[in-house]
Each structure stands twice: as structure tokens, then as C-alpha cells.
Amino acid sequence: MTREQKFYKALQDVFIGVTIEGQGGFVNLMRIKSNYYRKIEELLKEDMEKALEK
């Protein structure tokens, strides 16, 4: 595992935490949070690549 992969894994663990299965309001909230993290991770990767190009 590369340093970059470790970084994103640690970030995901802090932001999302443990994956929860089932139904209910809290579980839905965790799914929304997980989807939001994926979008933020993509933006973060793009910004980091642009910064490293310079």
C-alpha cells in the first residue's frame, strides 16, 4: 500500500468510521455521509494533483 493510499484510508476511517448495515435514520445518515466523502475525496485528489504539478 502506497503512502497516498494509506492517507486516503486514514481520512476515510476518520470521516466515515465503521460501515453500518441495516435500516433506519442513522444508517441513512451514514450512507449520505459516505457518499459525500467520496465526492470530497475526488475533489481533494484533483486539487493535490494540481498543486503537485506546480
C-alpha positions as CSV (number, residue, x, y, z in Angstrom):
1,M,0.0,0.0,0.0
2,T,1.4,3.4,-1.0
3,R,1.6,6.4,1.2
4,E,-1.2,8.0,-0.8
5,Q,-3.4,5.0,-0.3
6,K,-2.7,5.0,3.4
7,F,-3.5,8.7,3.6
8,Y,-6.9,8.3,2.0
9,K,-7.7,5.2,4.0
10,A,-6.9,7.0,7.2
11,L,-9.0,10.0,6.1
12,Q,-11.9,7.7,5.2
13,D,-11.7,5.9,8.6
14,V,-11.8,9.3,10.4
15,F,-14.6,10.7,8.4
16,I,-16.8,7.7,7.8
17,G,-15.8,5.2,10.5
18,V,-17.3,1.7,10.6
19,T,-19.6,0.7,7.8
20,I,-23.1,0.1,9.2
21,E,-25.7,-2.1,7.6
22,G,-29.5,-2.2,8.2
23,Q,-32.3,0.4,8.0
24,G,-33.2,3.5,9.9
25,G,-32.5,7.2,10.1
26,F,-29.0,6.8,11.5
27,V,-28.0,4.3,8.8
28,N,-29.3,6.5,6.1
29,L,-27.4,9.4,7.5
30,M,-24.2,7.3,7.5
31,R,-24.8,6.4,3.8
32,I,-25.2,10.0,2.9
33,K,-22.0,10.9,4.8
34,S,-20.2,8.1,3.0
35,N,-21.4,9.4,-0.5
36,Y,-20.4,12.9,0.5
37,Y,-16.9,11.7,1.5
38,R,-16.4,10.1,-1.9
39,K,-17.2,13.4,-3.7
40,I,-14.8,15.3,-1.3
41,E,-12.1,12.7,-1.9
42,E,-12.3,13.2,-5.6
43,L,-12.0,16.9,-5.3
44,L,-9.1,16.6,-2.9
45,K,-7.2,14.3,-5.2
46,E,-7.7,16.7,-8.1
47,D,-6.5,19.7,-6.0
48,M,-3.5,17.8,-4.8
49,E,-2.5,16.8,-8.3
50,K,-2.8,20.4,-9.5
51,A,-0.7,21.6,-6.6
52,L,2.0,18.9,-7.3
53,E,2.2,19.9,-11.0
54,K,3.4,23.4,-10.0
